[in-house]
Amino acid sequence: MMGLGITEILLIFLFVIFFFGGAKKIPMIAKGLGTGIRNFKGELKKPESTNDDETSENSSDTEESY
C-alpha cells in the first residue's frame, strides 16, 4: 500500500513531541542539545598532547600491574 516517507515520519514525531511534551519543553530540549554539541566541539579543539599524556600514564600503570 502506501509507505511512510521520512517527511511523514518526521512530522508525526514532531506532532507527538509537541502534543505530549508541550510547547514549553521544546526550547529546553533544543538548549540542551546545543549545549551538548558546543561541549563536544570544545573537547575536539583541545590539544591532543593532553590525551597522549593520559594514555602513556595508563599504559605504564598496566605494565606495572603484571
PDB file of N, H, CA, C and O in Angstrom:
ATOM      1  N   MET A   1       0.833  -1.173   0.000  1.00  0.00           N
ATOM      2  CA  MET A   1       0.000   0.000   0.000  1.00  0.00           C
ATOM      3  C   MET A   1       0.885   1.246   0.000  1.00  0.00           C
ATOM      4  O   MET A   1       1.857   1.338  -0.751  1.00  0.00           O
ATOM      5  N   MET A   2       0.533   2.184   0.844  1.00  0.00           N
ATOM      6  H   MET A   2      -0.256   2.110   1.453  1.00  0.00           H
ATOM      7  CA  MET A   2       1.307   3.427   0.881  1.00  0.00           C
ATOM      8  C   MET A   2       2.292   3.373   2.042  1.00  0.00           C
ATOM      9  O   MET A   2       1.914   3.133   3.189  1.00  0.00           O
ATOM     10  N   GLY A   3       3.565   3.603   1.720  1.00  0.00           N
ATOM     11  H   GLY A   3       3.872   3.798   0.788  1.00  0.00           H
ATOM     12  CA  GLY A   3       4.583   3.608   2.762  1.00  0.00           C
ATOM     13  C   GLY A   3       4.772   5.011   3.311  1.00  0.00           C
ATOM     14  O   GLY A   3       4.423   6.001   2.669  1.00  0.00           O
ATOM     15  N   LEU A   4       5.319   5.075   4.487  1.00  0.00           N
ATOM     16  H   LEU A   4       5.603   4.271   5.009  1.00  0.00           H
ATOM     17  CA  LEU A   4       5.612   6.366   5.091  1.00  0.00           C
ATOM     18  C   LEU A   4       7.022   6.788   4.698  1.00  0.00           C
ATOM     19  O   LEU A   4       7.976   6.024   4.840  1.00  0.00           O
ATOM     20  N   GLY A   5       7.134   7.995   4.211  1.00  0.00           N
ATOM     21  H   GLY A   5       6.359   8.616   4.096  1.00  0.00           H
ATOM     22  CA  GLY A   5       8.437   8.549   3.882  1.00  0.00           C
ATOM     23  C   GLY A   5       9.052   9.220   5.096  1.00  0.00           C
ATOM     24  O   GLY A   5       8.436   9.296   6.159  1.00  0.00           O
ATOM     25  N   ILE A   6      10.262   9.699   4.925  1.00  0.00           N
ATOM     26  H   ILE A   6      10.762   9.637   4.061  1.00  0.00           H
ATOM     27  CA  ILE A   6      10.967  10.349   6.026  1.00  0.00           C
ATOM     28  C   ILE A   6      10.251  11.627   6.457  1.00  0.00           C
ATOM     29  O   ILE A   6      10.255  11.967   7.640  1.00  0.00           O
ATOM     30  N   THR A   7       9.642  12.331   5.517  1.00  0.00           N
ATOM     31  H   THR A   7       9.639  12.054   4.556  1.00  0.00           H
ATOM     32  CA  THR A   7       8.934  13.567   5.848  1.00  0.00           C
ATOM     33  C   THR A   7       7.728  13.285   6.731  1.00  0.00           C
ATOM     34  O   THR A   7       7.498  13.984   7.718  1.00  0.00           O
ATOM     35  N   GLU A   8       6.957  12.259   6.376  1.00  0.00           N
ATOM     36  H   GLU A   8       7.144  11.691   5.574  1.00  0.00           H
ATOM     37  CA  GLU A   8       5.780  11.924   7.165  1.00  0.00           C
ATOM     38  C   GLU A   8       6.164  11.457   8.566  1.00  0.00           C
ATOM     39  O   GLU A   8       5.522  11.827   9.548  1.00  0.00           O
ATOM     40  N   ILE A   9       7.210  10.646   8.651  1.00  0.00           N
ATOM     41  H   ILE A   9       7.731  10.345   7.853  1.00  0.00           H
ATOM     42  CA  ILE A   9       7.663  10.164   9.957  1.00  0.00           C
ATOM     43  C   ILE A   9       8.131  11.326  10.820  1.00  0.00           C
ATOM     44  O   ILE A   9       7.837  11.369  12.015  1.00  0.00           O
ATOM     45  N   LEU A  10       8.858  12.268  10.226  1.00  0.00           N
ATOM     46  H   LEU A  10       9.097  12.233   9.256  1.00  0.00           H
ATOM     47  CA  LEU A  10       9.342  13.433  10.960  1.00  0.00           C
ATOM     48  C   LEU A  10       8.183  14.292  11.456  1.00  0.00           C
ATOM     49  O   LEU A  10       8.202  14.758  12.595  1.00  0.00           O
ATOM     50  N   LEU A  11       7.180  14.504  10.617  1.00  0.00           N
ATOM     51  H   LEU A  11       7.164  14.125   9.691  1.00  0.00           H
ATOM     52  CA  LEU A  11       6.020  15.291  11.029  1.00  0.00           C
ATOM     53  C   LEU A  11       5.247  14.615  12.163  1.00  0.00           C
ATOM     54  O   LEU A  11       4.811  15.281  13.102  1.00  0.00           O
ATOM     55  N   ILE A  12       5.079  13.313  12.078  1.00  0.00           N
ATOM     56  H   ILE A  12       5.433  12.772  11.316  1.00  0.00           H
ATOM     57  CA  ILE A  12       4.393  12.579  13.142  1.00  0.00           C
ATOM     58  C   ILE A  12       5.190  12.669  14.438  1.00  0.00           C
ATOM     59  O   ILE A  12       4.618  12.872  15.509  1.00  0.00           O
ATOM     60  N   PHE A  13       6.504  12.520  14.343  1.00  0.00           N
ATOM     61  H   PHE A  13       6.969  12.356  13.473  1.00  0.00           H
ATOM     62  CA  PHE A  13       7.370  12.606  15.516  1.00  0.00           C
ATOM     63  C   PHE A  13       7.274  13.977  16.172  1.00  0.00           C
ATOM     64  O   PHE A  13       7.158  14.073  17.394  1.00  0.00           O
ATOM     65  N   LEU A  14       7.321  15.035  15.374  1.00  0.00           N
ATOM     66  H   LEU A  14       7.415  14.958  14.381  1.00  0.00           H
ATOM     67  CA  LEU A  14       7.216  16.389  15.916  1.00  0.00           C
ATOM     68  C   LEU A  14       5.846  16.634  16.542  1.00  0.00           C
ATOM     69  O   LEU A  14       5.751  17.288  17.581  1.00  0.00           O
ATOM     70  N   PHE A  15       4.797  16.122  15.928  1.00  0.00           N
ATOM     71  H   PHE A  15       4.874  15.591  15.084  1.00  0.00           H
ATOM     72  CA  PHE A  15       3.457  16.272  16.482  1.00  0.00           C
ATOM     73  C   PHE A  15       3.343  15.572  17.831  1.00  0.00           C
ATOM     74  O   PHE A  15       2.774  16.126  18.773  1.00  0.00           O
ATOM     75  N   VAL A  16       3.875  14.371  17.929  1.00  0.00           N
ATOM     76  H   VAL A  16       4.337  13.922  17.164  1.00  0.00           H
ATOM     77  CA  VAL A  16       3.805  13.618  19.186  1.00  0.00           C
ATOM     78  C   VAL A  16       4.590  14.337  20.275  1.00  0.00           C
ATOM     79  O   VAL A  16       4.124  14.442  21.410  1.00  0.00           O
ATOM     80  N   ILE A  17       5.771  14.829  19.940  1.00  0.00           N
ATOM     81  H   ILE A  17       6.149  14.744  19.018  1.00  0.00           H
ATOM     82  CA  ILE A  17       6.568  15.569  20.929  1.00  0.00           C
ATOM     83  C   ILE A  17       5.821  16.820  21.371  1.00  0.00           C
ATOM     84  O   ILE A  17       5.759  17.116  22.564  1.00  0.00           O
ATOM     85  N   PHE A  18       5.261  17.547  20.429  1.00  0.00           N
ATOM     86  H   PHE A  18       5.312  17.307  19.460  1.00  0.00           H
ATOM     87  CA  PHE A  18       4.533  18.773  20.758  1.00  0.00           C
ATOM     88  C   PHE A  18       3.291  18.470  21.588  1.00  0.00           C
ATOM     89  O   PHE A  18       2.989  19.182  22.545  1.00  0.00           O
ATOM     90  N   PHE A  19       2.574  17.418  21.222  1.00  0.00           N
ATOM     91  H   PHE A  19       2.819  16.839  20.444  1.00  0.00           H
ATOM     92  CA  PHE A  19       1.325  17.084  21.904  1.00  0.00           C
ATOM     93  C   PHE A  19       1.562  16.588  23.329  1.00  0.00           C
ATOM     94  O   PHE A  19       0.891  17.031  24.261  1.00  0.00           O
ATOM     95  N   PHE A  20       2.505  15.678  23.499  1.00  0.00           N
ATOM     96  H   PHE A  20       3.050  15.318  22.742  1.00  0.00           H
ATOM     97  CA  PHE A  20       2.745  15.095  24.818  1.00  0.00           C
ATOM     98  C   PHE A  20       3.732  15.903  25.654  1.00  0.00           C
ATOM     99  O   PHE A  20       3.595  15.971  26.876  1.00  0.00           O
ATOM    100  N   GLY A  21       4.709  16.505  25.022  1.00  0.00           N
ATOM    101  H   GLY A  21       4.821  16.449  24.030  1.00  0.00           H
ATOM    102  CA  GLY A  21       5.727  17.234  25.763  1.00  0.00           C
ATOM    103  C   GLY A  21       5.374  18.675  26.015  1.00  0.00           C
ATOM    104  O   GLY A  21       5.917  19.299  26.926  1.00  0.00           O
ATOM    105  N   GLY A  22       4.486  19.205  25.233  1.00  0.00           N
ATOM    106  H   GLY A  22       4.044  18.698  24.493  1.00  0.00           H
ATOM    107  CA  GLY A  22       4.112  20.601  25.389  1.00  0.00           C
ATOM    108  C   GLY A  22       5.101  21.517  24.693  1.00  0.00           C
ATOM    109  O   GLY A  22       6.240  21.138  24.422  1.00  0.00           O
ATOM    110  N   ALA A  23       4.653  22.709  24.414  1.00  0.00           N
ATOM    111  H   ALA A  23       3.728  23.016  24.635  1.00  0.00           H
ATOM    112  CA  ALA A  23       5.481  23.675  23.696  1.00  0.00           C
ATOM    113  C   ALA A  23       6.598  24.216  24.574  1.00  0.00           C
ATOM    114  O   ALA A  23       7.593  24.723  24.056  1.00  0.00           O
ATOM    115  N   LYS A  24       6.459  24.121  25.883  1.00  0.00           N
ATOM    116  H   LYS A  24       5.651  23.709  26.305  1.00  0.00           H
ATOM    117  CA  LYS A  24       7.471  24.678  26.785  1.00  0.00           C
ATOM    118  C   LYS A  24       8.728  23.821  26.846  1.00  0.00           C
ATOM    119  O   LYS A  24       9.810  24.334  27.131  1.00  0.00           O
ATOM    120  N   LYS A  25       8.603  22.534  26.584  1.00  0.00           N
ATOM    121  H   LYS A  25       7.724  22.117  26.353  1.00  0.00           H
ATOM    122  CA  LYS A  25       9.759  21.647  26.691  1.00  0.00           C
ATOM    123  C   LYS A  25      10.638  21.676  25.443  1.00  0.00           C
ATOM    124  O   LYS A  25      11.820  21.341  25.525  1.00  0.00           O
ATOM    125  N   ILE A  26      10.104  22.060  24.315  1.00  0.00           N
ATOM    126  H   ILE A  26       9.144  22.332  24.249  1.00  0.00           H
ATOM    127  CA  ILE A  26      10.883  22.062  23.075  1.00  0.00           C
ATOM    128  C   ILE A  26      12.083  22.998  23.170  1.00  0.00           C
ATOM    129  O   ILE A  26      13.178  22.586  22.788  1.00  0.00           O
ATOM    130  N   PRO A  27      11.947  24.239  23.657  1.00  0.00           N
ATOM    131  CA  PRO A  27      13.143  25.088  23.797  1.00  0.00           C
ATOM    132  C   PRO A  27      14.165  24.525  24.779  1.00  0.00           C
ATOM    133  O   PRO A  27      15.368  24.683  24.573  1.00  0.00           O
ATOM    134  N   MET A  28      13.704  23.872  25.841  1.00  0.00           N
ATOM    135  H   MET A  28      12.726  23.743  26.008  1.00  0.00           H
ATOM    136  CA  MET A  28      14.640  23.274  26.795  1.00  0.00           C
ATOM    137  C   MET A  28      15.419  22.132  26.152  1.00  0.00           C
ATOM    138  O   MET A  28      16.617  21.980  26.392  1.00  0.00           O
ATOM    139  N   ILE A  29      14.742  21.335  25.339  1.00  0.00           N
ATOM    140  H   ILE A  29      13.769  21.459  25.144  1.00  0.00           H
ATOM    141  CA  ILE A  29      15.407  20.235  24.641  1.00  0.00           C
ATOM    142  C   ILE A  29      16.424  20.785  23.650  1.00  0.00           C
ATOM    143  O   ILE A  29      17.541  20.277  23.557  1.00  0.00           O
ATOM    144  N   ALA A  30      16.038  21.824  22.908  1.00  0.00           N
ATOM    145  H   ALA A  30      15.130  22.236  22.984  1.00  0.00           H
ATOM    146  CA  ALA A  30      16.944  22.431  21.932  1.00  0.00           C
ATOM    147  C   ALA A  30      18.153  23.055  22.621  1.00  0.00           C
ATOM    148  O   ALA A  30      19.272  22.961  22.116  1.00  0.00           O
ATOM    149  N   LYS A  31      17.935  23.689  23.768  1.00  0.00           N
ATOM    150  H   LYS A  31      17.026  23.765  24.178  1.00  0.00           H
ATOM    151  CA  LYS A  31      19.046  24.293  24.511  1.00  0.00           C
ATOM    152  C   LYS A  31      20.013  23.219  24.995  1.00  0.00           C
ATOM    153  O   LYS A  31      21.228  23.387  24.896  1.00  0.00           O
ATOM    154  N   GLY A  32      19.487  22.133  25.510  1.00  0.00           N
ATOM    155  H   GLY A  32      18.500  21.997  25.591  1.00  0.00           H
ATOM    156  CA  GLY A  32      20.335  21.033  25.966  1.00  0.00           C
ATOM    157  C   GLY A  32      21.124  20.412  24.833  1.00  0.00           C
ATOM    158  O   GLY A  32      22.297  20.074  24.990  1.00  0.00           O
ATOM    159  N   LEU A  33      20.475  20.265  23.693  1.00  0.00           N
ATOM    160  H   LEU A  33      19.522  20.539  23.565  1.00  0.00           H
ATOM    161  CA  LEU A  33      21.155  19.713  22.527  1.00  0.00           C
ATOM    162  C   LEU A  33      22.267  20.640  22.058  1.00  0.00           C
ATOM    163  O   LEU A  33      23.363  20.182  21.736  1.00  0.00           O
ATOM    164  N   GLY A  34      21.993  21.940  22.018  1.00  0.00           N
ATOM    165  H   GLY A  34      21.103  22.312  22.280  1.00  0.00           H
ATOM    166  CA  GLY A  34      23.009  22.914  21.618  1.00  0.00           C
ATOM    167  C   GLY A  34      24.184  22.949  22.575  1.00  0.00           C
ATOM    168  O   GLY A  34      25.333  23.054  22.145  1.00  0.00           O
ATOM    169  N   THR A  35      23.910  22.861  23.868  1.00  0.00           N
ATOM    170  H   THR A  35      22.977  22.775  24.217  1.00  0.00           H
ATOM    171  CA  THR A  35      24.981  22.846  24.861  1.00  0.00           C
ATOM    172  C   THR A  35      25.839  21.596  24.710  1.00  0.00           C
ATOM    173  O   THR A  35      27.063  21.660  24.819  1.00  0.00           O
ATOM    174  N   GLY A  36      25.205  20.480  24.463  1.00  0.00           N
ATOM    175  H   GLY A  36      24.210  20.428  24.374  1.00  0.00           H
ATOM    176  CA  GLY A  36      25.946  19.237  24.265  1.00  0.00           C
ATOM    177  C   GLY A  36      26.842  19.290  23.046  1.00  0.00           C
ATOM    178  O   GLY A  36      27.987  18.842  23.092  1.00  0.00           O
ATOM    179  N   ILE A  37      26.329  19.834  21.957  1.00  0.00           N
ATOM    180  H   ILE A  37      25.398  20.198  21.919  1.00  0.00           H
ATOM    181  CA  ILE A  37      27.128  19.958  20.736  1.00  0.00           C
ATOM    182  C   ILE A  37      28.284  20.914  20.959  1.00  0.00           C
ATOM    183  O   ILE A  37      29.401  20.650  20.513  1.00  0.00           O
ATOM    184  N   ARG A  38      28.031  22.031  21.650  1.00  0.00           N
ATOM    185  H   ARG A  38      27.124  22.246  22.012  1.00  0.00           H
ATOM    186  CA  ARG A  38      29.084  23.011  21.927  1.00  0.00           C
ATOM    187  C   ARG A  38      30.192  22.391  22.785  1.00  0.00           C
ATOM    188  O   ARG A  38      31.375  22.607  22.522  1.00  0.00           O
ATOM    189  N   ASN A  39      29.813  21.626  23.801  1.00  0.00           N
ATOM    190  H   ASN A  39      28.852  21.450  24.014  1.00  0.00           H
ATOM    191  CA  ASN A  39      30.809  20.957  24.643  1.00  0.00           C
ATOM    192  C   ASN A  39      31.610  19.936  23.856  1.00  0.00           C
ATOM    193  O   ASN A  39      32.822  19.818  24.039  1.00  0.00           O
ATOM    194  N   PHE A  40      30.942  19.201  22.986  1.00  0.00           N
ATOM    195  H   PHE A  40      29.958  19.298  22.837  1.00  0.00           H
ATOM    196  CA  PHE A  40      31.619  18.202  22.165  1.00  0.00           C
ATOM    197  C   PHE A  40      32.638  18.855  21.245  1.00  0.00           C
ATOM    198  O   PHE A  40      33.765  18.374  21.124  1.00  0.00           O
ATOM    199  N   LYS A  41      32.251  19.951  20.595  1.00  0.00           N
ATOM    200  H   LYS A  41      31.336  20.343  20.693  1.00  0.00           H
ATOM    201  CA  LYS A  41      33.176  20.658  19.712  1.00  0.00           C
ATOM    202  C   LYS A  41      34.347  21.239  20.493  1.00  0.00           C
ATOM    203  O   LYS A  41      35.477  21.252  20.003  1.00  0.00           O
ATOM    204  N   GLY A  42      34.083  21.721  21.706  1.00  0.00           N
ATOM    205  H   GLY A  42      33.165  21.711  22.104  1.00  0.00           H
ATOM    206  CA  GLY A  42      35.152  22.251  22.544  1.00  0.00           C
ATOM    207  C   GLY A  42      36.165  21.181  22.910  1.00  0.00           C
ATOM    208  O   GLY A  42      37.367  21.444  22.944  1.00  0.00           O
ATOM    209  N   GLU A  43      35.686  19.981  23.184  1.00  0.00           N
ATOM    210  H   GLU A  43      34.710  19.767  23.156  1.00  0.00           H
ATOM    211  CA  GLU A  43      36.588  18.879  23.503  1.00  0.00           C
ATOM    212  C   GLU A  43      37.412  18.468  22.288  1.00  0.00           C
ATOM    213  O   GLU A  43      38.565  18.060  22.431  1.00  0.00           O
ATOM    214  N   LEU A  44      36.834  18.570  21.102  1.00  0.00           N
ATOM    215  H   LEU A  44      35.898  18.901  20.986  1.00  0.00           H
ATOM    216  CA  LEU A  44      37.580  18.219  19.897  1.00  0.00           C
ATOM    217  C   LEU A  44      38.694  19.214  19.609  1.00  0.00           C
ATOM    218  O   LEU A  44      39.707  18.849  19.012  1.00  0.00           O
ATOM    219  N   LYS A  45      38.523  20.465  20.023  1.00  0.00           N
ATOM    220  H   LYS A  45      37.700  20.761  20.508  1.00  0.00           H
ATOM    221  CA  LYS A  45      39.510  21.501  19.743  1.00  0.00           C
ATOM    222  C   LYS A  45      40.678  21.490  20.725  1.00  0.00           C
ATOM    223  O   LYS A  45      41.684  22.156  20.483  1.00  0.00           O
ATOM    224  N   LYS A  46      40.566  20.749  21.825  1.00  0.00           N
ATOM    225  H   LYS A  46      39.749  20.208  22.022  1.00  0.00           H
ATOM    226  CA  LYS A  46      41.658  20.691  22.795  1.00  0.00           C
ATOM    227  C   LYS A  46      42.865  20.007  22.163  1.00  0.00           C
ATOM    228  O   LYS A  46      42.712  19.127  21.316  1.00  0.00           O
ATOM    229  N   PRO A  47      44.063  20.412  22.574  1.00  0.00           N
ATOM    230  CA  PRO A  47      45.262  19.779  22.010  1.00  0.00           C
ATOM    231  C   PRO A  47      45.310  18.292  22.343  1.00  0.00           C
ATOM    232  O   PRO A  47      44.860  17.857  23.404  1.00  0.00           O
ATOM    233  N   GLU A  48      45.861  17.530  21.415  1.00  0.00           N
ATOM    234  H   GLU A  48      46.226  17.883  20.554  1.00  0.00           H
ATOM    235  CA  GLU A  48      45.917  16.087  21.597  1.00  0.00           C
ATOM    236  C   GLU A  48      47.013  15.670  22.567  1.00  0.00           C
ATOM    237  O   GLU A  48      47.024  14.524  23.016  1.00  0.00           O
ATOM    238  N   SER A  49      47.932  16.567  22.901  1.00  0.00           N
ATOM    239  H   SER A  49      47.922  17.498  22.536  1.00  0.00           H
ATOM    240  CA  SER A  49      49.029  16.209  23.794  1.00  0.00           C
ATOM    241  C   SER A  49      48.515  15.813  25.173  1.00  0.00           C
ATOM    242  O   SER A  49      49.122  14.975  25.841  1.00  0.00           O
ATOM    243  N   THR A  50      47.414  16.400  25.605  1.00  0.00           N
ATOM    244  H   THR A  50      46.921  17.081  25.063  1.00  0.00           H
ATOM    245  CA  THR A  50      46.871  16.023  26.911  1.00  0.00           C
ATOM    246  C   THR A  50      46.357  14.595  26.876  1.00  0.00           C
ATOM    247  O   THR A  50      46.466  13.877  27.871  1.00  0.00           O
ATOM    248  N   ASN A  51      45.799  14.171  25.752  1.00  0.00           N
ATOM    249  H   ASN A  51      45.710  14.755  24.945  1.00  0.00           H
ATOM    250  CA  ASN A  51      45.321  12.800  25.634  1.00  0.00           C
ATOM    251  C   ASN A  51      46.489  11.828  25.593  1.00  0.00           C
ATOM    252  O   ASN A  51      46.391  10.731  26.142  1.00  0.00           O
ATOM    253  N   ASP A  52      47.603  12.206  24.951  1.00  0.00           N
ATOM    254  H   ASP A  52      47.683  13.098  24.504  1.00  0.00           H
ATOM    255  CA  ASP A  52      48.770  11.344  24.873  1.00  0.00           C
ATOM    256  C   ASP A  52      49.376  11.137  26.253  1.00  0.00           C
ATOM    257  O   ASP A  52      49.818  10.033  26.575  1.00  0.00           O
ATOM    258  N   ASP A  53      49.403  12.183  27.072  1.00  0.00           N
ATOM    259  H   ASP A  53      49.045  13.079  26.811  1.00  0.00           H
ATOM    260  CA  ASP A  53      49.945  12.071  28.422  1.00  0.00           C
ATOM    261  C   ASP A  53      49.122  11.091  29.254  1.00  0.00           C
ATOM    262  O   ASP A  53      49.678  10.274  29.988  1.00  0.00           O
ATOM    263  N   GLU A  54      47.817  11.175  29.140  1.00  0.00           N
ATOM    264  H   GLU A  54      47.366  11.839  28.544  1.00  0.00           H
ATOM    265  CA  GLU A  54      46.956  10.272  29.894  1.00  0.00           C
ATOM    266  C   GLU A  54      47.129   8.841  29.421  1.00  0.00           C
ATOM    267  O   GLU A  54      47.098   7.914  30.230  1.00  0.00           O
ATOM    268  N   THR A  55      47.311   8.647  28.121  1.00  0.00           N
ATOM    269  H   THR A  55      47.337   9.400  27.463  1.00  0.00           H
ATOM    270  CA  THR A  55      47.476   7.311  27.569  1.00  0.00           C
ATOM    271  C   THR A  55      48.782   6.701  28.046  1.00  0.00           C
ATOM    272  O   THR A  55      48.820   5.525  28.408  1.00  0.00           O
ATOM    273  N   SER A  56      49.862   7.489  28.052  1.00  0.00           N
ATOM    274  H   SER A  56      49.832   8.444  27.757  1.00  0.00           H
ATOM    275  CA  SER A  56      51.147   6.953  28.490  1.00  0.00           C
ATOM    276  C   SER A  56      51.120   6.614  29.975  1.00  0.00           C
ATOM    277  O   SER A  56      51.742   5.638  30.395  1.00  0.00           O
ATOM    278  N   GLU A  57      50.408   7.405  30.776  1.00  0.00           N
ATOM    279  H   GLU A  57      49.902   8.197  30.435  1.00  0.00           H
ATOM    280  CA  GLU A  57      50.284   7.092  32.200  1.00  0.00           C
ATOM    281  C   GLU A  57      49.513   5.801  32.405  1.00  0.00           C
ATOM    282  O   GLU A  57      49.878   4.985  33.252  1.00  0.00           O
ATOM    283  N   ASN A  58      48.455   5.610  31.642  1.00  0.00           N
ATOM    284  H   ASN A  58      48.158   6.272  30.954  1.00  0.00           H
ATOM    285  CA  ASN A  58      47.650   4.402  31.777  1.00  0.00           C
ATOM    286  C   ASN A  58      48.429   3.174  31.342  1.00  0.00           C
ATOM    287  O   ASN A  58      48.298   2.116  31.958  1.00  0.00           O
ATOM    288  N   SER A  59      49.239   3.288  30.290  1.00  0.00           N
ATOM    289  H   SER A  59      49.345   4.148  29.789  1.00  0.00           H
ATOM    290  CA  SER A  59      49.988   2.135  29.814  1.00  0.00           C
ATOM    291  C   SER A  59      51.080   1.760  30.804  1.00  0.00           C
ATOM    292  O   SER A  59      51.364   0.575  30.974  1.00  0.00           O
ATOM    293  N   SER A  60      51.707   2.743  31.467  1.00  0.00           N
ATOM    294  H   SER A  60      51.476   3.706  31.329  1.00  0.00           H
ATOM    295  CA  SER A  60      52.734   2.426  32.456  1.00  0.00           C
ATOM    296  C   SER A  60      52.109   1.770  33.686  1.00  0.00           C
ATOM    297  O   SER A  60      52.736   0.915  34.312  1.00  0.00           O
ATOM    298  N   ASP A  61      50.894   2.155  34.037  1.00  0.00           N
ATOM    299  H   ASP A  61      50.385   2.849  33.528  1.00  0.00           H
ATOM    300  CA  ASP A  61      50.211   1.531  35.166  1.00  0.00           C
ATOM    301  C   ASP A  61      49.890   0.070  34.875  1.00  0.00           C
ATOM    302  O   ASP A  61      50.017  -0.781  35.755  1.00  0.00           O
ATOM    303  N   THR A  62      49.478  -0.222  33.656  1.00  0.00           N
ATOM    304  H   THR A  62      49.375   0.469  32.941  1.00  0.00           H
ATOM    305  CA  THR A  62      49.125  -1.599  33.327  1.00  0.00           C
ATOM    306  C   THR A  62      50.364  -2.468  33.240  1.00  0.00           C
ATOM    307  O   THR A  62      50.305  -3.654  33.563  1.00  0.00           O
ATOM    308  N   GLU A  63      51.494  -1.904  32.809  1.00  0.00           N
ATOM    309  H   GLU A  63      51.542  -0.940  32.547  1.00  0.00           H
ATOM    310  CA  GLU A  63      52.726  -2.681  32.738  1.00  0.00           C
ATOM    311  C   GLU A  63      53.212  -3.045  34.136  1.00  0.00           C
ATOM    312  O   GLU A  63      53.741  -4.137  34.340  1.00  0.00           O
ATOM    313  N   GLU A  64      53.039  -2.146  35.099  1.00  0.00           N
ATOM    314  H   GLU A  64      52.610  -1.258  34.934  1.00  0.00           H
ATOM    315  CA  GLU A  64      53.490  -2.396  36.459  1.00  0.00           C
ATOM    316  C   GLU A  64      52.618  -3.426  37.160  1.00  0.00           C
ATOM    317  O   GLU A  64      53.088  -4.121  38.061  1.00  0.00           O
ATOM    318  N   SER A  65      51.370  -3.534  36.766  1.00  0.00           N
ATOM    319  H   SER A  65      50.988  -2.970  36.034  1.00  0.00           H
ATOM    320  CA  SER A  65      50.463  -4.441  37.453  1.00  0.00           C
ATOM    321  C   SER A  65      50.700  -5.893  37.073  1.00  0.00           C
ATOM    322  O   SER A  65      50.217  -6.789  37.765  1.00  0.00           O
ATOM    323  N   TYR A  66      51.425  -6.151  36.001  1.00  0.00           N
ATOM    324  H   TYR A  66      51.817  -5.423  35.439  1.00  0.00           H
ATOM    325  CA  TYR A  66      51.677  -7.535  35.593  1.00  0.00           C
ATOM    326  C   TYR A  66      52.797  -8.089  36.349  1.00  0.00           C
ATOM    327  O   TYR A  66      53.165  -9.246  36.148  1.00  0.00           O
TER     328      TYR A  66
END
